[in-house]
Amino acid sequence: NITANLVELSKELLPHHLEVHHFGSSERKVNMLMMNGSKPKEITLKELFPSKKKTLVISDPGIGKTAIFRYKAPVDFAHGNLWPELDILLTFELRSRNVQQATSWQDLLSVQLEAEQRKLEEDHDGIPVLAIAAAYIQRHLSSTGLILDGLDECRLEHCSEFMQTMLLKPEADLNLIVTSRPCDDAVKLSHSDQYER
């Protein structure tokens, strides 16, 4: 199965992959079991960047990985409470066809800021704000964090070459977290062709 294979391939290609068994409630400590068979180890979100630059986080549905990585982490980052070594943190849903088909950093930013893009350029006298931001990110990957949520809902055959590279051969300096359900769930989901745009 293509989706399950993508999850398995990412396990081999990303330097770290962690199975999450529990998200704590106090400081959002995460109880993770390393795939090498080591004992469960409690770590915080702060430890994922920069010590582990590229990580695949696998957890069962419903335990909170999307809530943590798409909502909690960006809010904590925006308030200066998480990953102070990063200048930029971007989060994307991999189930979105627009994300899967992005061909550049500018495309990805357009997906995230689509509703705001026209206003941004109007407010800045037509200056191509997204193009400038994309160029900045490309030059400063080591201070950029990227969270891609839902690898199990992504179809490799729908991904652009840019996104395939991002998922399977990410640039060395990029700080990357990819989240996924276990492969068994990926197999079930791959039979559905429903996507958010």
Buried (B, 14 or more C-beta within 10 A) or exposed (E): BEBBBBBEBBBEBBEBBBBBEBBEEEEBBBBBBEEEEEEEEEBEBBBBBBEBBBBBBBBEEEEBBBEBBBEBBBEBBEEEEBBEEBEBBBBBBBBBBBBBBBEEBBBBBBBBBEEEBEEBBEEEEEEBBBBEBBEBBEEEBBBBBBBBBBBBBBBBEEBBEBBBEBBBEBEEEBBBBBBBBBBEBBBBBBEEEEBEE
